[in-house]
Amino acid sequence: MKGSLAIPGGEGNGSTHGICDLDKLFLDEWLELGRQRFSMFLQGLDEQIRKWRPRALHIVRRRAVWYRTCLGVVKIVRTCYRDSRGVYRYLLDEILGMARRCHATVVVRGRALELAVQMTFRRAATVLAKMTPVTLAHQTIHNYLRQVADRYLRGADQERRRFLKTGAVPPRGRPGGSRSVDRLLVEADGVMLSLQRQRMRKTEVKLGIAYEGWRRVGKNRYQTVNKTFVADTATAHEHWAGMLLKLHQQYDLGAVRDIVLGGDGATWVKEGADYLGARFQLSRYHLNRELCRALGRQRQVFRTVWEACERGDVSTAVASLAAAGAATSGEQGRRIERVSRYIAENATGLGDYRSSLREPDSGLRRLGAMEGNVDKLVVRRMKNQGMNWTIKGIRRMLAIRFMYLEGSLQEWLHRETERPVMAAMATRLKRSVRRRLKQNHDDWLQVGLPALFGPHASRPWVIQLREMSRVPA
């Protein structure tokens, strides 16, 4: 154990602060004990690696390093090897999933990234230090996110470029990734983010979600089923190519009978209907907002135009707006003229999509999940907090944040840290680790303390040690 269990603030001033923090004191002591045991365990693992390594790997030297683990920092002296190509390798680092010059375990990096995608990097570092024994600088967390995101984005961009150039889609990553559904609902919208160190002051993040339907989760409350999301700062073609590739990984798109695409009528949104073979549906939220701005208190005209839009009757809607515009002037007249053009430009998406499906379903609702998802997926972490981004920073954050929200971040971290380290040796090491973890570790605790009974048994420090070593009845 590390030192004695002294109670801070308990001498001279009658303070009970140490008693209140007794659980923390014990936690610190046991964490220190755990770090010592873990260090010994890793040293034994490094010795086994040295014995079982392929003969092509030559021992060069042993070098000390501090590992960042979920127990805190642990000092390890591990062996350096040189392979037949002259490359220097630390096999213990590779087996523990540590990147080059990044001596942190997968668990530590995963926890740091899970905090970073929900709050600022500085706050993530503070929370991590207060809630765990792990202490990382905010720039270190930023570097972890950059390293993981860049590897992910390189693969995703390469697949997208290949698809846009050749039309070839990659094989599905999982055998169960070919769900067969009759209908998919897709919605898209954009959100503007502020930039720094860029020629432009703002850029638009294109966000798209896809889901199969809704389930009731409370009174007048519904939740989307099997939601998938994609976001990027790319062009419309690149965005929809990415959406199509992601849907291909999860669904048998050839079996989908109806795809409905909802949006605010932006050009890039309607282009998605061609990519997905979907029917466009104008967002009722945006239509209602534009009509309210133009018509104000003219409720009767509003009702007439709204009902005409629901039926897909563009001529009636435009005629009603023209009559209302003729009776007004100034700014309100210009607003009515703008909403009339808005309706005419989105005539193909006016009618309620439920009336034109091949197989009508009474359980379907209006599209409208997009507005809430813009806030949950992008705005809460990346906007409205005085934040400025680079284009690369936006893409990196979106990639890791979406992996976290989809529940695939830990799986990705483990997959990325797996290296083709000698399969036979790795199997033997796993068996050895399992054996050692099942061992009874009580024996090392059953040790004697000669100082308690030696020639210094009456000294104050020995008396205190004897009191500490007693087990209460």
C-alpha positions in Angstrom: 0.0 0.0 0.0 1.1 3.5 -0.6 2.2 5.2 2.6 -0.2 5.3 5.6 -3.9 6.1 5.6 -3.5 9.6 6.9 -6.6 11.8 7.3 -6.0 15.3 5.9 -7.1 18.2 8.0 -7.6 15.9 11.1 -4.8 17.3 13.2 -4.9 20.3 15.5 -8.0 22.0 14.1 -10.6 19.3 14.8 -11.6 19.2 11.1 -13.7 16.3 10.0 -13.0 16.9 6.3 -10.9 13.8 6.1 -13.7 11.6 7.5 -16.1 12.9 4.9 -13.6 12.0 2.1 -12.8 8.6 3.5 -14.2 6.8 0.5 -11.9 8.8 -1.8 -8.9 8.0 0.4 -9.6 4.3 0.2 -10.2 4.6 -3.6 -6.9 6.3 -4.1 -5.1 3.7 -2.1 -6.7 0.8 -4.0 -6.1 2.5 -7.3 -2.4 2.7 -6.4 -2.4 -0.9 -5.5 -4.2 -1.7 -8.8 -1.6 0.2 -10.8 1.2 -1.7 -9.1 -0.5 -5.1 -9.9 -1.3 -4.1 -13.5 2.3 -3.0 -14.0 3.6 -6.4 -12.8 1.0 -8.1 -15.0 2.2 -6.2 -18.1 5.8 -6.9 -17.3 5.0 -10.6 -17.2 3.1 -10.3 -20.5 6.1 -8.6 -22.1 8.3 -11.5 -21.0 5.9 -14.0 -22.5 5.9 -12.1 -25.8 9.7 -12.1 -25.8 9.7 -16.0 -25.4 7.0 -16.7 -27.9 7.9 -14.1 -30.6 8.8 -15.2 -34.1 12.5 -15.7 -34.6 12.5 -13.1 -37.4 12.0 -10.4 -34.7 15.3 -9.5 -33.1 15.5 -7.9 -29.6 17.1 -4.4 -29.8 16.6 -2.9 -26.4 14.2 -2.3 -23.5 12.6 1.1 -23.0 10.4 2.6 -20.3 7.2 4.3 -21.0 4.1 5.6 -19.1 0.8 4.0 -20.2 -2.4 5.9 -19.7 -4.9 3.4 -18.4 -8.3 3.5 -16.7 -6.4 3.0 -13.4 -4.2 6.1 -14.1 -0.7 6.3 -15.4 1.4 3.1 -15.2 5.1 2.8 -15.8 6.2 -0.1 -18.0 9.6 -1.3 -19.3 8.8 -3.1 -22.6 11.0 -4.7 -25.3 11.8 -3.1 -28.6 12.2 -5.5 -31.6 13.4 -5.0 -35.2 11.8 -7.0 -38.0 13.3 -8.3 -41.3 12.6 -4.9 -43.0 14.5 -3.0 -40.3 11.3 -1.6 -38.8 11.3 -1.1 -35.0 8.3 -2.5 -33.2 7.0 -2.6 -29.6 4.8 -5.8 -29.6 3.3 -5.0 -26.2 2.0 -1.7 -27.5 0.6 -3.4 -30.5 -1.2 -6.1 -28.6 -2.7 -3.5 -26.2 -4.0 -1.6 -29.2 -1.9 1.5 -28.8 -1.1 3.7 -31.8 2.4 4.9 -32.5 3.4 7.6 -30.0 0.0 7.3 -28.4 0.4 5.3 -25.2 -3.2 5.2 -24.1 -5.4 2.1 -23.9 -8.5 1.7 -26.0 -10.7 2.2 -23.0 -9.1 5.6 -22.1 -9.4 6.9 -25.7 -13.0 5.7 -25.9 -14.0 7.5 -22.7 -12.2 10.7 -23.8 -13.9 10.7 -27.2 -17.4 10.0 -25.7 -17.0 13.1 -23.6 -15.5 15.2 -26.5 -18.5 14.6 -28.8 -20.9 15.9 -26.1 -19.0 18.9 -24.7 -16.0 21.2 -25.5 -12.5 19.6 -25.4 -11.5 21.6 -22.3 -14.7 20.6 -20.4 -14.2 17.0 -21.5 -10.7 17.0 -20.0 -12.0 18.5 -16.7 -14.8 16.0 -16.4 -12.5 13.1 -17.2 -10.0 14.2 -14.5 -12.7 14.7 -11.9 -14.7 11.5 -12.5 -11.8 9.1 -13.3 -8.1 8.6 -12.5 -7.3 9.6 -16.0 -5.8 13.1 -16.6 -5.5 14.3 -20.2 -4.8 17.7 -21.7 -7.6 19.0 -23.9 -5.2 19.1 -26.8 -4.5 15.4 -26.3 -8.2 14.6 -26.5 -8.4 16.7 -29.7 -5.4 14.7 -31.1 -7.2 11.4 -30.3 -10.3 12.5 -32.1 -8.3 13.7 -35.1 -6.4 10.4 -35.4 -9.5 8.2 -35.2 -11.6 10.5 -37.5 -9.0 10.8 -40.2 -8.7 7.0 -40.5 -12.4 6.7 -40.7 -12.9 9.5 -43.2 -10.1 8.2 -45.5 -12.0 5.0 -45.9 -15.4 6.6 -46.3 -14.2 9.2 -48.9 -12.4 6.5 -50.9 -15.6 4.4 -51.1 -17.7 7.4 -52.0 -15.3 8.5 -54.8 -15.3 4.9 -56.2 -19.1 4.8 -56.1 -19.4 8.2 -57.9 -16.8 7.2 -60.5 -17.8 3.6 -61.2 -21.2 3.0 -59.5 -19.7 0.1 -57.6 -20.9 -0.4 -54.0 -18.7 -2.1 -51.4 -19.8 -5.4 -49.9 -22.0 -5.2 -46.8 -19.9 -5.1 -43.6 -22.2 -7.5 -41.6 -24.2 -10.5 -42.7 -27.3 -9.1 -41.1 -26.9 -5.8 -42.9 -29.5 -6.5 -45.5 -32.8 -5.7 -43.8 -35.8 -6.1 -46.0 -38.5 -3.4 -45.5 -41.3 -2.1 -47.7 -40.9 1.6 -47.0 -38.2 4.1 -46.0 -38.7 7.6 -44.9 -35.9 10.1 -45.5 -35.6 13.7 -44.4 -32.9 16.3 -45.1 -32.0 19.8 -44.0 -29.0 22.1 -43.7 -27.5 24.0 -40.8 -25.0 26.8 -41.0 -21.8 26.7 -38.9 -19.3 29.5 -38.3 -15.8 29.0 -39.7 -12.3 30.1 -38.6 -9.1 30.4 -40.6 -11.2 30.0 -43.8 -12.0 32.3 -46.7 -15.7 31.9 -46.0 -17.3 33.0 -42.7 -19.9 30.2 -42.7 -20.6 26.8 -44.3 -23.6 24.6 -44.6 -23.7 21.1 -43.1 -26.0 18.9 -45.1 -27.8 16.5 -42.7 -30.0 13.5 -43.7 -31.8 10.9 -41.7 -33.6 7.8 -42.7 -36.0 5.6 -40.7 -38.6 2.9 -41.1 -41.5 4.5 -39.2 -42.6 5.5 -35.7 -43.3 3.8 -32.4 -45.4 5.3 -29.6 -43.3 6.1 -26.5 -45.9 8.1 -24.5 -49.1 10.1 -24.8 -48.9 12.0 -28.1 -45.1 11.2 -28.3 -43.5 9.1 -31.0 -40.0 7.9 -31.7 -38.5 7.0 -35.1 -37.6 3.4 -35.7 -34.1 2.3 -36.7 -32.9 5.8 -37.5 -29.8 6.3 -39.7 -28.1 9.6 -40.2 -25.4 11.1 -42.5 -24.0 14.6 -42.4 -21.1 16.3 -44.3 -20.0 19.6 -45.7 -19.8 18.0 -49.2 -21.7 18.8 -52.4 -25.2 17.5 -53.0 -23.9 14.6 -55.2 -21.4 13.6 -52.5 -23.9 13.9 -49.7 -26.5 11.7 -51.4 -23.9 9.2 -52.5 -22.9 8.8 -48.9 -26.5 8.4 -47.8 -27.1 5.7 -50.5 -23.9 3.8 -49.5 -24.9 3.9 -45.8 -28.5 2.7 -46.6 -27.0 -0.1 -48.8 -25.0 -1.3 -45.8 -28.2 -1.8 -43.8 -31.0 -2.5 -46.3 -31.8 -4.5 -49.3 -32.8 -1.4 -51.4 -34.1 -3.6 -54.2 -36.9 -4.8 -51.9 -38.0 -1.3 -50.8 -41.3 -0.3 -52.6 -41.7 3.3 -51.4 -39.1 5.9 -50.4 -40.4 9.3 -49.3 -38.0 12.2 -49.1 -39.0 15.2 -47.0 -37.3 18.6 -47.0 -37.7 22.4 -47.2 -37.6 22.6 -51.0 -33.9 23.4 -51.3 -32.4 22.4 -54.6 -29.9 20.0 -53.1 -32.7 18.3 -51.1 -34.8 17.7 -54.2 -31.8 16.3 -56.1 -31.8 13.5 -53.5 -35.1 12.2 -54.9 -33.3 11.2 -58.1 -30.5 9.5 -56.2 -32.9 7.5 -54.0 -35.7 7.0 -56.5 -38.0 8.7 -53.9 -41.1 10.8 -53.9 -40.5 14.3 -52.7 -42.6 15.7 -49.8 -42.4 19.4 -48.9 -41.9 19.8 -45.2 -45.0 20.9 -43.4 -43.0 22.8 -40.8 -41.4 25.1 -43.5 -44.7 25.4 -45.4 -46.6 26.5 -42.3 -43.8 28.9 -41.4 -43.8 30.6 -44.8 -47.6 30.9 -44.8 -47.7 32.4 -41.3 -45.1 35.0 -42.2 -47.0 36.0 -45.4 -50.6 35.9 -44.2 -50.4 36.8 -40.6 -53.9 37.1 -39.2 -55.7 36.2 -42.4 -56.8 32.9 -41.0 -59.5 32.1 -43.6 -57.0 32.6 -46.5 -54.5 30.5 -44.6 -57.0 27.7 -44.2 -57.9 27.7 -47.8 -54.3 27.7 -49.0 -53.3 25.0 -46.5 -56.2 22.7 -47.6 -55.3 23.2 -51.2 -51.7 22.3 -50.6 -52.8 19.1 -48.7 -54.7 18.0 -51.8 -51.8 19.0 -54.1 -54.0 21.6 -55.8 -51.4 24.2 -56.8 -53.7 26.4 -58.9 -56.2 26.9 -56.1 -53.4 27.7 -53.6 -51.7 30.2 -56.0 -55.0 31.8 -56.9 -56.0 32.3 -53.3 -52.6 33.9 -52.5 -52.9 36.2 -55.6 -56.3 37.4 -54.4 -54.9 38.1 -50.9 -51.9 39.9 -52.4 -54.1 42.1 -54.5 -55.8 43.4 -51.4 -52.5 44.2 -49.6 -49.4 46.2 -50.5 -46.0 47.0 -49.1 -43.9 44.3 -47.3 -46.8 42.0 -46.7 -47.6 41.9 -50.4 -44.1 41.0 -51.2 -44.2 38.2 -48.6 -47.4 36.8 -50.2 -45.7 36.9 -53.6 -42.7 35.0 -52.2 -44.7 32.3 -50.7 -46.7 31.9 -53.9 -43.5 31.3 -55.8 -42.3 28.9 -53.0 -45.5 26.8 -53.5 -45.2 26.8 -57.3 -41.5 25.8 -57.2 -42.4 22.8 -54.9 -45.6 21.8 -56.6 -44.4 18.1 -56.9 -44.1 17.8 -53.1 -47.3 19.6 -52.0 -49.8 16.7 -51.8 -49.8 14.5 -48.7 -47.5 11.5 -49.5 -49.8 9.1 -47.7 -52.5 9.4 -50.3 -50.2 8.2 -53.1 -48.4 5.2 -51.6 -48.8 1.9 -53.3 -49.9 0.3 -50.1 -51.6 2.9 -47.8 -50.9 2.5 -44.1 -53.1 4.2 -41.5 -50.2 4.1 -39.0 -48.1 6.6 -41.0 -47.6 10.1 -39.7 -46.6 13.4 -41.3 -42.9 13.8 -41.9 -41.3 16.2 -39.4 -38.6 14.5 -37.4 -35.9 16.6 -39.1 -36.1 19.8 -37.1 -35.5 18.0 -33.7 -32.7 16.0 -35.2 -30.9 19.0 -36.5 -30.7 20.2 -32.9 -29.8 16.8 -31.3 -27.3 15.7 -33.9 -25.4 18.9 -34.8 -26.5 22.1 -33.1 -26.1 21.1 -29.4 -22.4 20.3 -29.9 -21.3 22.5 -32.7 -23.3 25.7 -32.6 -24.7 28.5 -30.3 -21.8 28.3 -28.0 -19.5 30.8 -29.7 -17.8 28.0 -31.6 -15.9 28.4 -34.8 -14.6 25.5 -36.9 -12.4 24.5 -39.8 -13.9 22.4 -42.5 -11.7 19.5 -41.4 -12.7 20.0 -37.8 -16.4 19.8 -38.7 -16.0 16.6 -40.7 -14.0 15.0 -37.9 -16.4 15.9 -35.2 -19.4 14.7 -37.2 -17.8 11.4 -37.9 -16.9 10.6 -34.3 -20.2 12.0 -32.9 -22.3 10.0 -35.2 -20.3 6.8 -34.4 -21.0 7.5 -30.7 -24.7 8.1 -31.3 -25.0 4.9 -33.4 -23.2 2.9 -30.7 -20.4 1.9 -33.0 -17.5 4.0 -31.6 -16.0 1.3 -29.2 -16.4 -1.3 -32.0 -14.5 0.9 -34.4 -11.7 1.7 -31.9 -11.2 -2.0 -31.2 -11.3 -2.9 -34.9 -8.8 -0.1 -35.8 -6.3 -1.2 -33.1 -6.2 -4.8 -34.2 -3.0 -5.5 -36.1 -1.9 -8.6 -37.9 0.4 -9.5 -35.0 1.4 -13.2 -35.2 -1.9 -14.9 -34.9 -0.5 -18.0 -33.2 1.3 -16.0 -30.5 -1.8 -13.8 -30.0 -4.0 -16.9 -29.3 -1.5 -18.2 -26.8 -1.3 -14.9 -25.1 -5.1 -14.7 -24.8 -5.2 -18.1 -23.1 -2.4 -17.1 -20.8 -4.1 -13.9 -19.8 -7.4 -15.7 -19.1 -5.5 -18.2 -16.9 -3.8 -15.6 -14.9 -7.0 -13.5 -14.4 -8.7 -16.6 -12.9 -5.9 -17.2 -10.4 -6.6 -16.6 -6.7 -4.7 -13.5 -5.7 -5.2 -13.9 -2.0 -1.8 -15.6 -1.4 0.2 -12.4 -1.9 -1.9 -10.7 0.7 -1.2 -13.3 3.3 2.3 -12.0 4.1 4.1 -11.3 7.3 5.4 -8.0 8.6 8.7 -8.8 10.4 9.0 -5.2 11.6 6.0 -5.7 13.9 7.9 -8.2 16.0 11.5 -7.2 15.5 13.8 -5.1 17.7 11.9 -1.9 16.8 8.5 -3.2 17.8 8.0 -0.4 20.4 8.8 2.5 18.1 5.8 4.9 17.2 5.9 4.1 13.4 5.8 0.3 14.1 2.8 0.8 16.5 1.0 2.8 13.9 1.7 0.1 11.3 0.4 -2.6 13.7 -2.8 -0.7 14.1 -3.2 -0.4 10.4 -2.7 -4.1 9.8 -5.4 -5.2 12.2 -8.5 -6.7 10.7 -11.6 -5.6 12.6 -13.6 -8.4 14.2 
